[in-house]
Amino acid sequence: MQTEVRLARPGRFDTLANSLPDPSEGEARIRIRRIGICGTDIHAFHGRQPFFDYPRILGHELAAEIVALNGPSELNAGDLVTVEPYLNDPTSPSSQKGKTNSCESLRVLGVHLDGGMRPEINIPISKLHRAASASVDQLALVEMLCIGCHAVNRSQSNEADNALILGAGPIGLSTLAFLQTRTKNIAVADLDEGRLQFCREAFSVDHTITVTPGKKMEPSLRDAFGGRLPDVIFDATGNRGSMLSTFEMSAHGGRVVFIGLFQGIVEFDDPNFHKKELTLMASRNAVSAEFKEVIQAMESGQINTDSWITHRLHLDEVPGRFQAIISAPTLRKAVIHLDD
Ligand SMILES: [Zn+2]
């Protein structure tokens, strides 16, 4: 009997037998091969994910193989796919405007309903994206990269922009990977020198800024951008203080994109916002076309994620090792294996 791993309550996983109905009309049954662990899973484990019900099967960054399809599709059994885990209502006003990523009744796999920490799962065929040559490791990183891809698409960045990324965790790195396809003038700031070193080594970022709480970043930014301030700022920290600092650090006419989420009220200085005529955007999830865009960027070699995965474990090891892995100081990205 194959087992599934369920987060029973904060801090505790249990295992149970995986039983699954046949796929409904329009669904496919897929066999899970790899699962990326992300901040959402970590917050859920610690009991810090708001509006989260336990027990819940986690896992929304999925690389899988199609077992069977119930309905017409260009896909075939045996295809390797990644899953777009944002299950929207196609009749909702936002979905009809193309904003399937922020639908009024959005349910995210592994968050609002059971996800992929199990051998097999049924998924709407429309939420599967096929790889031509991407590996299962690459496919497990697609959803994470989509977050950065969507933020960069929202920002409409181009080669004339000086851009700043706040936070060099997985989402900051995903943003960086796509931003580098738009502009060469990029600075990355983080509290952690090890993360910045990775940006210099793996991405050849020239300007990295070690954040010191209480110290203004403006001089370092002007150094990096020939005396100017950034035209685009991405906040990938979800830290209130970091988010608040963006208005002050932005160039006049600048754009600010909040990718990170702070669970509370963020106040801002309106005279500064008005004087600079800033544009502030939220960036949430990603749309279908961006899944294709990310897979293509990986397959063409435009984006190389070879050195991103630092930790691996098998699904059976999740109850015993999850906590140690997410606490590892060297953690960049952890991936769960169901195959080998
Ligand atoms: Zn994720």
Boltz pocket constraint, residues with backbone or C-beta under 6 A from the ligand:
constraints:
  - pocket:
      binder: B
      contacts: [[A, 37], [A, 38], [A, 39], [A, 40], [A, 60], [A, 61], [A, 143], [A, 144]]
      max_distance: 6.0
